[in-house]
Amino acid sequence: MGEREGPIARFRQVRRSVPGPDGSARRSSVDPQDGRGPWDDRMDALEARVAHLERLVEGLQDSVHRESERHAKLIAELQGQIQPGAMGAALAEDARSRGL
């Protein structure tokens, strides 16, 4: 969670300093009841979306890692099967089973 605080704070700072389409500051209309402006709701929605996307990326990373591990095990197994000793034993067993 700490990694996101820096970028979020910078985004908020930039958002507050940039004037809106009508030339006024974006935080000019603050709701007196809760102290929140119209952009705060959008910021909350963006923060929720970013958190969701971060979870999706983490899931994708986990999936890619698992698949990579599976492929590494398969490659190691295949490499073991094509070693000269293992290959010779497999060919000899095949020849015996076929009656050659």
NUKE-826352 format. One record per residue (C-alpha): residue in one letter; x, y, z; residue number from 1. Coordinates in Angstrom, 2 decimals, padded with zeros to 5 digits, m for minus. Layout:
N
<marfi><res>a</res><east>X</east><north>Y</north><up>Z</up><n>NUM</n></marfi>
...
//
This chain:
100
<marfi><res>m</res><east>000.00</east><north>000.00</north><up>000.00</up><n>1</n></marfi>
<marfi><res>g</res><east>002.93</east><north>002.36</north><up>000.72</up><n>2</n></marfi>
<marfi><res>e</res><east>004.17</east><north>002.18</north><up>m002.86</up><n>3</n></marfi>
<marfi><res>r</res><east>000.94</east><north>003.76</north><up>m004.11</up><n>4</n></marfi>
<marfi><res>e</res><east>000.90</east><north>006.66</north><up>m001.67</up><n>5</n></marfi>
<marfi><res>g</res><east>003.69</east><north>008.59</north><up>m003.45</up><n>6</n></marfi>
<marfi><res>p</res><east>002.15</east><north>008.50</north><up>m006.94</up><n>7</n></marfi>
<marfi><res>i</res><east>m001.32</east><north>009.21</north><up>m005.57</up><n>8</n></marfi>
<marfi><res>a</res><east>m000.06</east><north>012.24</north><up>m003.63</up><n>9</n></marfi>
<marfi><res>r</res><east>001.73</east><north>013.55</north><up>m006.75</up><n>10</n></marfi>
<marfi><res>f</res><east>m001.38</east><north>012.98</north><up>m008.85</up><n>11</n></marfi>
<marfi><res>r</res><east>m003.51</east><north>014.87</north><up>m006.35</up><n>12</n></marfi>
<marfi><res>q</res><east>m001.02</east><north>017.73</north><up>m006.24</up><n>13</n></marfi>
<marfi><res>v</res><east>m000.99</east><north>018.03</north><up>m010.03</up><n>14</n></marfi>
<marfi><res>r</res><east>m004.77</east><north>017.69</north><up>m010.15</up><n>15</n></marfi>
<marfi><res>r</res><east>m005.23</east><north>020.55</north><up>m007.70</up><n>16</n></marfi>
<marfi><res>s</res><east>m002.80</east><north>022.84</north><up>m009.48</up><n>17</n></marfi>
<marfi><res>v</res><east>m004.26</east><north>022.41</north><up>m012.98</up><n>18</n></marfi>
<marfi><res>p</res><east>m007.20</east><north>024.71</north><up>m013.74</up><n>19</n></marfi>
<marfi><res>g</res><east>m010.46</east><north>023.19</north><up>m014.94</up><n>20</n></marfi>
<marfi><res>p</res><east>m012.03</east><north>023.78</north><up>m018.36</up><n>21</n></marfi>
<marfi><res>d</res><east>m013.61</east><north>027.05</north><up>m017.21</up><n>22</n></marfi>
<marfi><res>g</res><east>m010.27</east><north>028.40</north><up>m015.93</up><n>23</n></marfi>
<marfi><res>s</res><east>m011.12</east><north>028.04</north><up>m012.25</up><n>24</n></marfi>
<marfi><res>a</res><east>m009.26</east><north>025.86</north><up>m009.79</up><n>25</n></marfi>
<marfi><res>r</res><east>m010.68</east><north>022.37</north><up>m009.54</up><n>26</n></marfi>
<marfi><res>r</res><east>m011.18</east><north>022.42</north><up>m005.78</up><n>27</n></marfi>
<marfi><res>s</res><east>m013.16</east><north>025.66</north><up>m005.80</up><n>28</n></marfi>
<marfi><res>s</res><east>m016.52</east><north>024.00</north><up>m005.12</up><n>29</n></marfi>
<marfi><res>v</res><east>m016.15</east><north>022.09</north><up>m001.89</up><n>30</n></marfi>
<marfi><res>d</res><east>m019.16</east><north>020.52</north><up>m000.24</up><n>31</n></marfi>
<marfi><res>p</res><east>m019.45</east><north>022.18</north><up>003.20</up><n>32</n></marfi>
<marfi><res>q</res><east>m020.91</east><north>019.00</north><up>004.75</up><n>33</n></marfi>
<marfi><res>d</res><east>m018.06</east><north>016.63</north><up>004.04</up><n>34</n></marfi>
<marfi><res>g</res><east>m015.33</east><north>018.94</north><up>002.73</up><n>35</n></marfi>
<marfi><res>r</res><east>m015.07</east><north>017.04</north><up>m000.53</up><n>36</n></marfi>
<marfi><res>g</res><east>m015.03</east><north>018.54</north><up>m003.99</up><n>37</n></marfi>
<marfi><res>p</res><east>m016.44</east><north>017.09</north><up>m007.21</up><n>38</n></marfi>
<marfi><res>w</res><east>m013.04</east><north>015.80</north><up>m008.24</up><n>39</n></marfi>
<marfi><res>d</res><east>m012.60</east><north>013.82</north><up>m005.01</up><n>40</n></marfi>
<marfi><res>d</res><east>m015.27</east><north>011.32</north><up>m006.06</up><n>41</n></marfi>
<marfi><res>r</res><east>m013.52</east><north>010.84</north><up>m009.39</up><n>42</n></marfi>
<marfi><res>m</res><east>m010.21</east><north>010.45</north><up>m007.60</up><n>43</n></marfi>
<marfi><res>d</res><east>m011.69</east><north>007.79</north><up>m005.32</up><n>44</n></marfi>
<marfi><res>a</res><east>m013.03</east><north>005.94</north><up>m008.35</up><n>45</n></marfi>
<marfi><res>l</res><east>m009.62</east><north>006.14</north><up>m010.03</up><n>46</n></marfi>
<marfi><res>e</res><east>m007.87</east><north>004.88</north><up>m006.90</up><n>47</n></marfi>
<marfi><res>a</res><east>m010.29</east><north>001.94</north><up>m006.71</up><n>48</n></marfi>
<marfi><res>r</res><east>m009.71</east><north>001.18</north><up>m010.39</up><n>49</n></marfi>
<marfi><res>v</res><east>m005.92</east><north>001.33</north><up>m010.00</up><n>50</n></marfi>
<marfi><res>a</res><east>m006.12</east><north>m001.02</north><up>m006.99</up><n>51</n></marfi>
<marfi><res>h</res><east>m008.23</east><north>m003.43</north><up>m009.04</up><n>52</n></marfi>
<marfi><res>l</res><east>m005.79</east><north>m003.29</north><up>m011.95</up><n>53</n></marfi>
<marfi><res>e</res><east>m002.87</east><north>m003.89</north><up>m009.59</up><n>54</n></marfi>
<marfi><res>r</res><east>m004.59</east><north>m007.04</north><up>m008.30</up><n>55</n></marfi>
<marfi><res>l</res><east>m005.14</east><north>m008.20</north><up>m011.88</up><n>56</n></marfi>
<marfi><res>v</res><east>m001.49</east><north>m007.62</north><up>m012.77</up><n>57</n></marfi>
<marfi><res>e</res><east>m000.35</east><north>m009.51</north><up>m009.66</up><n>58</n></marfi>
<marfi><res>g</res><east>m002.61</east><north>m012.42</north><up>m010.62</up><n>59</n></marfi>
<marfi><res>l</res><east>m001.20</east><north>m012.40</north><up>m014.13</up><n>60</n></marfi>
<marfi><res>q</res><east>002.34</east><north>m012.38</north><up>m012.78</up><n>61</n></marfi>
<marfi><res>d</res><east>001.54</east><north>m015.36</north><up>m010.55</up><n>62</n></marfi>
<marfi><res>s</res><east>000.00</east><north>m017.23</north><up>m013.47</up><n>63</n></marfi>
<marfi><res>v</res><east>002.98</east><north>m016.55</north><up>m015.72</up><n>64</n></marfi>
<marfi><res>h</res><east>005.35</east><north>m017.68</north><up>m012.96</up><n>65</n></marfi>
<marfi><res>r</res><east>003.44</east><north>m020.93</north><up>m012.41</up><n>66</n></marfi>
<marfi><res>e</res><east>003.39</east><north>m021.64</north><up>m016.14</up><n>67</n></marfi>
<marfi><res>s</res><east>007.11</east><north>m020.89</north><up>m016.39</up><n>68</n></marfi>
<marfi><res>e</res><east>007.83</east><north>m023.31</north><up>m013.54</up><n>69</n></marfi>
<marfi><res>r</res><east>005.71</east><north>m025.99</north><up>m015.22</up><n>70</n></marfi>
<marfi><res>h</res><east>007.58</east><north>m025.56</north><up>m018.50</up><n>71</n></marfi>
<marfi><res>a</res><east>010.96</east><north>m025.65</north><up>m016.73</up><n>72</n></marfi>
<marfi><res>k</res><east>010.03</east><north>m028.97</north><up>m015.08</up><n>73</n></marfi>
<marfi><res>l</res><east>008.85</east><north>m030.40</north><up>m018.40</up><n>74</n></marfi>
<marfi><res>i</res><east>012.06</east><north>m029.35</north><up>m020.14</up><n>75</n></marfi>
<marfi><res>a</res><east>014.18</east><north>m030.85</north><up>m017.36</up><n>76</n></marfi>
<marfi><res>e</res><east>012.24</east><north>m034.11</north><up>m017.63</up><n>77</n></marfi>
<marfi><res>l</res><east>012.68</east><north>m034.22</north><up>m021.41</up><n>78</n></marfi>
<marfi><res>q</res><east>016.39</east><north>m033.47</north><up>m021.09</up><n>79</n></marfi>
<marfi><res>g</res><east>016.71</east><north>m036.39</north><up>m018.67</up><n>80</n></marfi>
<marfi><res>q</res><east>014.98</east><north>m038.69</north><up>m021.14</up><n>81</n></marfi>
<marfi><res>i</res><east>017.34</east><north>m037.85</north><up>m024.01</up><n>82</n></marfi>
<marfi><res>q</res><east>020.57</east><north>m038.48</north><up>m022.07</up><n>83</n></marfi>
<marfi><res>p</res><east>022.59</east><north>m041.17</north><up>m023.88</up><n>84</n></marfi>
<marfi><res>g</res><east>022.28</east><north>m043.69</north><up>m021.05</up><n>85</n></marfi>
<marfi><res>a</res><east>018.54</east><north>m043.16</north><up>m020.63</up><n>86</n></marfi>
<marfi><res>m</res><east>018.00</east><north>m043.16</north><up>m024.41</up><n>87</n></marfi>
<marfi><res>g</res><east>019.97</east><north>m046.41</north><up>m024.82</up><n>88</n></marfi>
<marfi><res>a</res><east>018.02</east><north>m048.10</north><up>m022.02</up><n>89</n></marfi>
<marfi><res>a</res><east>014.72</east><north>m046.97</north><up>m023.51</up><n>90</n></marfi>
<marfi><res>l</res><east>015.69</east><north>m048.24</north><up>m026.98</up><n>91</n></marfi>
<marfi><res>a</res><east>016.85</east><north>m051.57</north><up>m025.56</up><n>92</n></marfi>
<marfi><res>e</res><east>013.60</east><north>m051.99</north><up>m023.62</up><n>93</n></marfi>
<marfi><res>d</res><east>011.58</east><north>m051.12</north><up>m026.73</up><n>94</n></marfi>
<marfi><res>a</res><east>013.55</east><north>m053.67</north><up>m028.80</up><n>95</n></marfi>
<marfi><res>r</res><east>012.96</east><north>m056.38</north><up>m026.16</up><n>96</n></marfi>
<marfi><res>s</res><east>009.24</east><north>m055.65</north><up>m025.97</up><n>97</n></marfi>
<marfi><res>r</res><east>008.92</east><north>m055.89</north><up>m029.78</up><n>98</n></marfi>
<marfi><res>g</res><east>010.95</east><north>m059.08</north><up>m029.92</up><n>99</n></marfi>
<marfi><res>l</res><east>013.75</east><north>m057.66</north><up>m032.03</up><n>100</n></marfi>
//
